[in-house]
Amino acid sequence: MRIPLPPVPLPAAVADVVRQFHDGERTPADPRNAATVVLMRDGEAHGGSGPEVYLLRRQVSMDFAGGMCVFPGGGVDARDFDAEIHAAGWAGPSPEEWATRLGVEPDLARALVCAAVRETFEESGVLLAGPSADTVVADTTGEDWEADRVALESRELALTDFLARRGLVLRTDLLGVWDGWLTPIFEPKRYRTWFFVALLPEGQVTRDVSTESDHVVWLGAADAADAADAGTLAMLPPTYLTCLEVGQHGSVAEVVAASDGRSVEMFMPEVERLGEGYTLSMPERLRPLVADRRA
């Protein structure tokens, strides 16, 4: 499957539909809050250079982004709002500090961070938590870990209870802020998604465990963007643009350093002119990167 990459050409009919939404003739779907994590490792030790990213190809049968390659992530669950998780063990910025950087209220900021950690564990087997504020779990491949991962995925187990039972501290300091994307107004299913970045913890390995994907792969971020351009990897524009931007950095350390100064201004693509037709807009900082590839 291949979808058009930015700048995505759109038929004129889409522009008319968008006008109807803006004029109040149609009611947009309410977006669901979600978190996704760009899980990274340095590529030099694996025969490449620059950051590698972990991608999952969603099952074609999925009703959202079926067949697309995505980063680990998913919707915020009601139990991600559990305030007890902060009291039980929380390393890194406070929910109030996260709120400032994510552009939300503290309770939602806490839930987004929890969703990011939970979904990463559910979809890759990687856990951003440790026995103390300066350690991280070294191995999550045992049968007992897998049982907990499945229980989290099925919602039989809450993240707070999982961490408390194992005596673990949530390592929110291992997450960096990257971006925010809101599904266009005309889509029937919409998400307000906060993008985080994280280094694969030393000693941990990713595992092909997600029931929502049929294939997983580590790829250089720049190589992933190249593969999407070549039509051998299907990506939605936010994933493609994130790979393109992350791929401009020479190492994971550079990406993490860049994330330190970032905060989220949620971006919703709008319809704009493209020659005689139309396209979806993108953040201004990314336009030069796309223009260079289309030159």
C-alpha positions in Angstrom: 0.0 0.0 0.0 1.2 3.5 -0.8 -0.3 6.8 0.1 0.7 10.2 -1.3 3.4 12.0 0.8 3.7 15.7 1.5 2.7 17.8 -0.4 -0.3 15.5 -0.7 -2.5 16.4 -3.7 -6.2 16.7 -2.9 -9.2 16.9 -5.1 -11.2 20.2 -5.2 -14.1 18.4 -3.6 -12.1 18.0 -0.3 -11.7 21.8 -0.1 -15.5 22.2 -0.4 -16.0 19.6 2.4 -13.6 21.5 4.6 -15.5 24.7 4.0 -18.7 23.0 5.1 -17.0 22.1 8.4 -15.7 25.6 9.0 -19.1 27.1 8.1 -20.9 24.8 10.6 -22.7 22.8 8.0 -21.0 19.7 9.2 -19.9 18.6 12.7 -16.4 17.3 13.0 -15.7 14.1 14.9 -14.4 14.6 18.5 -10.7 13.7 18.6 -9.4 11.1 21.1 -6.2 12.0 23.0 -3.3 9.7 22.2 0.5 9.4 22.8 3.1 7.9 20.5 6.8 7.3 21.2 9.6 7.5 18.6 11.8 4.7 20.1 15.3 5.1 19.0 18.8 3.6 19.0 22.0 4.6 17.4 22.6 2.9 14.0 26.4 2.8 13.8 26.6 -0.4 15.8 24.0 -2.0 13.4 25.8 -1.2 10.1 24.3 2.3 9.6 24.6 5.8 10.9 22.3 8.3 12.6 19.2 7.4 14.7 17.3 4.2 14.0 13.6 4.2 14.8 11.3 1.3 15.7 8.3 0.9 13.4 5.3 -1.3 13.5 3.1 -2.1 10.4 -0.5 -2.0 11.5 -2.8 -4.8 10.6 -4.6 -4.1 7.3 -7.9 -4.9 9.1 -7.4 -2.0 11.6 -10.0 0.7 11.2 -7.4 3.5 11.6 -4.2 3.6 9.6 -4.5 0.0 8.5 -1.4 -1.2 6.7 0.6 1.9 7.7 4.0 1.9 9.5 3.7 3.7 12.8 5.6 4.3 16.0 4.4 2.5 19.2 1.5 4.4 20.7 -2.3 4.6 21.2 -5.2 6.2 22.9 -5.2 7.5 26.5 -7.0 5.1 28.8 -9.2 6.2 31.7 -6.8 4.6 34.2 -3.9 6.6 32.8 -5.3 9.4 34.8 -4.7 7.7 38.1 -3.1 10.3 40.4 -1.7 7.6 42.7 1.0 6.8 40.1 2.8 10.1 41.0 2.8 9.3 44.7 3.8 5.7 44.1 6.9 6.3 42.1 7.6 9.0 39.5 11.1 10.1 38.3 11.6 13.2 36.1 9.6 16.3 35.5 6.4 16.7 37.6 3.0 16.6 35.9 2.9 20.4 36.2 6.2 20.7 34.3 5.0 18.2 31.7 1.8 20.2 31.4 3.7 23.4 30.4 5.7 21.6 27.7 2.7 19.5 26.4 0.3 22.5 26.4 -2.3 20.8 28.6 -3.6 20.7 32.1 -1.5 18.6 34.7 -4.0 15.7 34.9 -4.0 15.2 31.2 -0.2 15.7 31.1 0.2 12.9 33.6 -2.1 10.6 31.6 -0.3 11.3 28.4 3.1 10.4 29.9 1.5 7.2 31.4 0.0 6.3 28.1 3.3 6.8 26.3 5.1 4.4 28.7 2.3 1.9 28.8 1.7 1.8 25.0 5.5 1.4 24.4 5.6 -1.6 26.7 2.5 -3.1 25.2 3.6 -2.7 21.6 7.4 -3.3 21.8 8.1 -4.9 25.2 10.3 -1.9 26.2 9.6 -0.6 29.6 10.7 2.9 30.7 10.7 2.2 34.4 13.2 0.9 37.0 13.7 -0.1 40.6 14.8 3.5 41.4 14.9 7.0 39.9 18.3 6.4 38.3 18.0 2.8 37.1 15.9 1.0 34.4 14.7 -2.5 34.1 17.3 -4.5 32.2 15.3 -7.4 30.8 11.5 -7.8 30.1 11.6 -10.9 28.0 10.6 -13.4 30.7 7.2 -15.2 30.8 6.1 -13.2 33.9 6.8 -9.9 32.1 4.9 -11.1 29.1 1.9 -12.0 31.2 1.9 -8.5 32.7 2.2 -7.0 29.2 -0.8 -9.0 28.0 -2.8 -8.0 31.0 -2.0 -4.3 30.4 -2.9 -4.6 26.8 -6.3 -6.2 27.6 -6.9 -3.6 30.3 -7.1 -6.3 33.0 -4.2 -4.6 34.7 -3.7 -0.8 35.3 -0.3 0.7 34.9 -0.3 2.0 38.5 -0.9 -1.5 39.9 1.6 -3.0 37.6 4.4 -0.7 38.7 3.4 -0.8 42.4 3.4 -4.6 42.5 6.9 -4.8 40.9 8.2 -1.9 43.0 9.1 0.2 40.0 9.5 3.9 39.4 8.1 5.4 36.3 11.1 7.0 34.4 9.4 9.9 32.8 12.8 11.6 32.5 13.6 9.0 29.7 10.9 10.7 27.5 11.5 13.8 25.4 8.8 16.1 23.9 8.8 16.2 20.1 5.5 17.2 18.4 1.7 17.2 18.3 -0.6 16.3 15.5 -4.4 16.6 15.3 -6.2 14.6 12.5 -7.7 17.0 9.9 -11.2 18.2 10.5 -12.8 16.2 7.7 -11.6 12.8 8.8 -14.3 10.5 10.4 -12.0 9.2 13.0 -9.7 11.7 14.7 -6.8 11.7 17.2 -5.0 14.4 19.1 -1.6 12.8 19.3 1.4 14.0 21.4 4.7 12.7 20.0 7.5 11.7 22.4 11.1 10.5 21.8 13.0 8.0 23.8 16.3 6.1 23.7 16.0 2.3 23.9 17.2 1.5 27.4 20.5 -0.4 27.7 20.0 -4.1 28.0 16.4 -4.1 26.8 15.3 -5.5 23.4 12.2 -4.9 21.3 9.9 -7.8 20.7 7.3 -8.4 18.0 4.4 -8.6 20.5 1.7 -6.2 19.4 -1.6 -7.8 18.3 -2.3 -4.6 16.3 0.7 -5.1 14.0 1.8 -7.8 11.5 5.5 -6.7 11.2 8.1 -4.7 13.1 11.4 -3.3 12.0 14.3 -1.1 13.1 15.2 1.4 10.3 17.4 4.4 10.1 15.0 7.4 10.3 16.4 8.8 7.1 16.2 5.4 5.5 12.6 5.0 6.5 11.8 8.4 4.8 13.6 7.2 1.7 11.6 4.0 1.7 8.4 5.9 2.0 9.4 8.1 -0.9 10.2 5.0 -3.0 6.9 3.4 -2.2 8.2 0.4 -0.3 7.0 1.7 3.1 3.6 3.1 3.7 3.3 6.0 6.2 0.9 8.6 7.1 2.3 12.2 6.7 3.0 12.8 10.5 5.1 9.6 10.7 7.0 10.4 7.5 7.7 14.0 8.5 8.9 12.8 11.9 11.3 10.3 10.4 12.5 13.0 8.0 13.2 15.5 10.8 14.7 12.9 13.2 16.9 11.7 10.4 18.5 15.1 10.1 20.3 14.4 13.4 23.5 12.4 13.6 22.7 10.5 16.8 20.1 9.7 19.3 21.8 12.0 21.7 21.3 14.9 19.3 17.6 14.1 19.0 17.2 14.0 22.8 19.1 17.2 23.2 16.9 18.9 20.6 13.8 17.6 22.5 14.9 19.4 25.6 13.9 22.8 24.3 10.7 21.8 22.6 7.1 22.2 23.6 4.0 21.2 21.8 1.7 23.4 19.7 -0.8 21.0 18.4 -0.8 21.1 14.6 -3.9 20.3 12.5 -3.3 20.1 8.7 -5.5 22.5 6.8 -6.3 22.5 3.1 -4.2 25.0 1.1 -3.4 25.7 -2.5 -1.0 23.6 -4.5 -0.6 25.0 -8.0 -4.0 24.6 -9.6 -5.2 22.2 -7.0 -5.0 21.7 -3.2 -2.9 20.0 -0.6 -2.7 19.7 3.2 -0.5 22.1 5.1 2.4 21.2 7.3 4.4 22.9 10.0 6.5 25.7 8.6 9.8 24.3 9.9 9.3 21.1 7.9 8.6 22.8 4.5 12.3 23.2 3.6 13.0 19.5 4.3 10.2 18.4 2.0 11.0 21.0 -0.7 14.6 19.7 -0.8 13.3 16.1 -1.5 10.9 17.3 -4.2 13.4 19.5 -6.0 
